[in-house]
Amino acid sequence: MVECCVDWVTFFYVHLNIAQLLKFLSCEILIYLLDFLQASVMLPMIFAHDFGDQLGQYATMVDSKNNIFEILVERNNQGIYLTRGWGALSDFHNFKLGSWITIVFVGDGRFNIRVQNRFGKKIRCPEFSPPMQFLVDRNAIPITLFNVVPAPFAHDELNFQHTYDKRLDSDEMNDGFLNLAYVGFSQMCLDTSSAALKLFDEHGNKWTCTLQFVPGNDAHFKIGGGWNTMLKARRLKSGARVVLGAPGVGSNETIYFIVIRR
């Protein structure tokens, strides 16, 4: 058993040499226990030593239903960390206190994962057709200092200089569109002539959306496309709150948001 410097994660690592790895790509390389939910994780030092050079700036996690999660890989002098995007993996599978996560490294930056509860019972992964794909925002990648532990992803507060607090209703959930009143935030921060908008959530994931301005007495914007995909992927329900943020006044092509479940 290898205990990492983050005391809420305990790792169990099966050390395979390169020949074994090439022969048994499906062998379990890493099993660890989450003591409580966090938005980042450190890989065991022995794994980093043996296979760290096979990891680039991004890793790909694939669950048993072929849902794909892109995760930022950060390094310092202590080891390798999975940060931006890890929170989406936890949220999607609804990790609970004491959950067991088996990570199987299969090469080329890819890990297959299996999830069990604290009693060792397999947790069923959500299934979609086609499978969900979570991509992280590749802009504004943090600079990791040599002797500093990388921080879990969090929105920059400067991206919430202007905000719109919205509670989702049943019609929006059924239609798959987010409706924003034109007056106020939308008038200041969105472009009526634009047809596309990028949204970034609190896990660092990117959602490419459609944007439509609806004129009239009840003028408003409709956000769809990737928004509807996000609703399904995160299985939001009527009554959930969404806080949208923009860094400034003008025709913003990117909006940031945070989901607050009931």
N, C-alpha and C positions, 0 to 999 in steps of 0.2 A: 504494500500500500504506500502510495506516494502522496503526501500532504503538501499542497501548494501553499504559497504565502497568503492567499486569500482564505481565511479560516472558515468560510461558509461553503467551501467546496472540498469534497474528499474524492480523490481519484484512485481508481484501480486500473493499472496499466499492464497489458500483456505485451512484452517486448518481443518483437519478431525481427529477425535479420532480413536483409534485402532479398535474399533468395526465397525465404519463406513468404515474404510479402508478395513477390512476383508469382509464386505458386498458388498462394491462397489469398486472393484479393478480397475475399469476403470475410476474412478473419476479423474478429473483434480486436481492435487496437486500443480503444479507450472506453472505459465505463466510469461514470461518475455520478455522484449523488448530490442533488441540489438541496441544501439545507433551508434556503429560502430564496425567493425570486429575485434575480438580479438581471440587469440588461447587458452584462458582459461576463466573460469567463476566461480564465487563464488555462492554457493547455499544459500538461505535465512537462517538466523540463527535459525528461528523458525522451519524450516524444518529439519535442522541439529540436533536440540534438540530432536525433536519427532521421527525422522526416521534414524538419523545418524548411530545408532548401527546396522542398517540393511544393511549398505554399507560396503563392504570390500575394498581391495586395488584397485579393478577395478569395473567399472560400465559398463553396456551394454545398448546402445541406439538402438532402433529398429524403423525404419520409417514405413510408411503405405505400402511400397512395400517389407517389410521384409528384407531390407538391414540392416546389423548389424555393429555397431561401438563400439569397445572396447576402454574405456577411463580410464586413470589413475586417481585415487582419492587421493588427498593429503589433509592433515589436519595441522592446527596450532591452536593457542589459540583463534583465531578469528572465525574460521569456517571450512567449507569443500569446496574444490575446485576441479573442473574438469579440468585437464590440458592436459597431453600428449594424443593425439588422438582427442581432441576437434576441432583442426584445420581441420582435415580430414572431420568431419561432416559439418563444414561450407563450405569447398571447394566443397564437393560433392553436396550439395544442393544449392550452389551459393547464400549464404545469402547476401542480399543487406542492405544498410543503412535503418534502421527502420523496419527490418523484425521482425515478431512475432514468437516466438518458444514456443509451448506448450509442456511441459514435464509432462508425466503421470507416476507416480511411481506405479509399480505393484508388488513390492516386490522382494526379492532375488537379489537385486542389478540391477534390470532391469527397464528401463524407455521406454515407448512408446512416440514417438514424432510426432507432426504435425507442419507444417510450413505455415505461412501466410505472405503476403507482408504487407507493411505499411498501405494499405487500407483495410486490413482484408480479402483479397482474397486468397484462398488456393493455395499454390505453389505445383505443381505436382512433385512428387518424381521420379527420374530416376528409370526405371524398367529393371531388368536383370533376366535371367533364366540360372542357379540358381541365387538367390539374392547375392549381393556383401557382403563380410565379411572383415572388416578392423580390423586387429589385431595389437596391439602396441608392440614395442620392450620392453621386460620385463627385459632386462639387464640394468645395470647402472642406477637403479632407484635413483633419487635424494633424499638426506636427507633434510627433511623440518625442519627448525629451529622453535622453539616454537613461536617466535614473528615476524617471517618473512613471508610475503605473497609469496606463491609459484610462481615461474616465469613460463610463458608459455614455452612450449618445444622449444628448439633450438639445432641444432647440435653442438657438441663439435668441436671447430676449430682444435683440434689436429687430428681429423679424416679426415682432408683435407690437410695433409702434402704433398700429391701428388694428382693432379687433372687432369681430362680429361673433356674438354668442348665440348659438342656434340650437334649439331642441327639436330633434327629428320627430315628425308625426307619421302616422300610419300611411297616409297618401304618398309621402316621399319614399317610404320604405317599399311600397308596392310598385311605384312608378320608376324607381331607380334614379331619380333626379334630386339634386339639392337645390331648393329654391331660395334665392336671396333677394330681399327687397332692394329696390334700386336706391332709395334714399339712404344717405349716410355712407357707411363703409363701401358699398358697391359703387356708388357714384364717384367716390374719391379714389378708389383703388383698382377698379376694373375698367376695361375698354369695351364699349358697346359694339365696336366693329370687329372684335377678336372672336375667333371660333375655337380657340384651343387654350388650355390652361394646365399648368403642372401643379400638382398638389404634393406636399411632403408631410408625412405624419410624424408622430412623436417617437416612432421607432427608427426613423431615418429612411423609410421606404418612399419610393416615388410612384405616383399614380398619374398617368397621362389622361387628361379629361377633355371632354367637349365643353364649349361655353356658348350659350345662346342668350342674346338679349331679347326680351319680350316687351315691346312698348305698350302704351295704353295707360288707362287710369290706374291700373294695378301693375305698373312697370316693375319688372324683376329680371334677374338672371337665372338661367337653368344650367346647372353643372351636371354632366352625365359622363358616359363612357367609363373611364377608369374609376370614377366615383362609385358607379353601380358595382363594379368588380370589387372595390374595397368593401362595400357594404356586405357583400356575400362572403368575402374572404374572412372578414372580422366578425361576421355573424351579429351585426348590430341589430338592436331591436328598437321599436318605437319608444320614444322617451329618452333615448341617449342624447347627451349633449355634445356638440362639436364647437370648439372655439377656433375660429379662423384668424389668421394674422397676416399682416402685410408690413414690409419694412418702411414703406413711405407712400406718399400720395403720387398718383400717376397710373400709367397703364402697366400694371404689374403682370408679368407673364408667369410668375410663380407665387403661390399662396401656401402658407404653412398652416397646419391644423393639429389640434389635440382632441382626442376622443375621451369623454368622461362618461363612463357607463353608469346607469342608474344604480 
